[in-house]
Amino acid sequence: MQEQPGVSPEHDPMSIPYPSQGETVTQPESVRRDTAAPAAPAPAAGAGHADAALIAKVKAEIDADAARLTGIFKDIHEHPELGFMETRTADIVARELKALGFEVTTGIGKTGVVGILRNGDDPTVMYRADMDANAVEEATGLPYASKVRGHRGDGKEVPVGHMCGHDAHVTWMLGMAKALVAAKADWHGTLILVGQPAEELGAGAKAMVDDGLYERYGVPVPDYLYGLHTAPLPTGTLISGSGARMAGTDLIDVTFHGIGGHGSSPQTTKDPIIMAALAIVEYQMIISRAIDPQEAAVLTVGSVQAGNDNNVIPSEALVKINLRWFKPAVREQLVKGIENINRSIASAYGLPDHLLPTMTMKGSVPPLINDASLVERINVPLKRELGEQRVLTDFPALMGSEDCQMLMGDKQSIKLAYLQVGTAPPKIFAQARAEGKFIPFSNHNPDYQVDLDAIPLGAKLAAVGVLEMLASPTL
């Protein structure tokens, strides 16, 4: 559900040098699939960080596995599945983890998968990868592009495409798992891998917890929760900051009820399309006139559905709304504002109480907040891996949202680190910058694509972060 970075070029905080038009783009050695990364320098004496030789060993395992991982990524990309329908993807995750010796449980929260590898004493690290795709038709023209069409729960046929990078997330997790198993004699602790459904619906993590992730299925409560997400920044960059990093979100369906009839005699009807149209315009008044201009808030209408025929006024109109916010008080203003506008429009049309608009709250996720001490710790080896300039610690918080943090449930002792990995092909990114664009494409765009060089890189960043956490005392 992540969206494009919410900053404009004139406020670009990134310190990495961008290639000018026509300039050759050179990726760091650790990013290239055909070149083994040099061994990372050892941490300072007494630093207590993950062993540099172990990190180098794990990275070499991933480099050797790069072709297989790229094949897995292309396969998942070509066969995307919508939220709570990820049966094929879940089977891939379960099969791969079982083959590596993980204790695997499937069907948690409908299609969720958990693999547990117990390898000695604490700490316990949970790594999460979301598995679902978007109802977006792919337009990349890639040879492995999705041509899949599927059906939502309401039976509506829609295109399906991995236009948010969740296919990469799954592949990174599987690559990291194989490399850590190969090196398990050199680390200790418990590793929990989660293939999570329905992130795009804002409901998958909560569904797994509500299904008894920790109680019914006995998954150990982790000390640390770690996750990575693709971002349309150049391959080899990483956003890794602390505090509030992503906005809270709500998915709301509003149904305007009316009285249908013939298009030639609107006076005999109560037209729900007119009511919906007025509401859509007035909703933006909440942002411009009710919310403090210094507070972050977004209200987006992503879908309007009503009627079938040119000459029929329908009896219902459906408006699908998405909210973004950081403060609960702002969220309350947004929700109350929507309710008030709906009611006032219906009242103005003289609708009886039983035909007042109805609201369905489909999913709500709070802001994602990274633990400062954990992020500071894992940034040490991550900066060694990518270079100081390429780990962006002061990047502004994103208005995009996530539900990874919902895996914590009520276990507030869990410390979270959720980072964004640049996966845009550098030449495409450089061309976009030369054209005056901040990024070449955004998440959920039909042109969104993941650089194949970012597949082994993401697995390495997953492994480096996990190894750092496994080497960490309870922070």
Secondary structure, DSSP 8 states (H G I E B T S, - for coil): --------GGG----S----TT------GGG-TTS---------TT-----HHHHHHHHHHHHHTHHHHHHHHHHHHHS---TT--HHHHHHHHHHHHHTT-EEEEEETTTEEEEEEEESSS-EEEEEEE---BS----S--TT----EEE-TTS-EEE-B--SSHHHHHHHHHHHHHHHHHTGGG--EEEEEEEE--TTTT-HHHHHHHTTTTTTS-----SEEEEEEEEEEETT-EE---EEEE-EEEEEEEEEE-B-EETT-GGGSB-HHHHHHHHHHHHHHIIIIIS-TTS-EEEEEEEEEE-S-TTEE-SEEEEEEEEEESSHHHHHHHHHHHHHHHHHHHHHTT--GGGS-EEEEEEEE--EEE-HHHHHHHHHHHHHHH-GGGEESS---BS----GGGGGTT-TT-EEEEEEEEEE-HHHHHHHHHTT-SSS--TT-TT----TTHHHHHHHHHHHHHHHHHT----
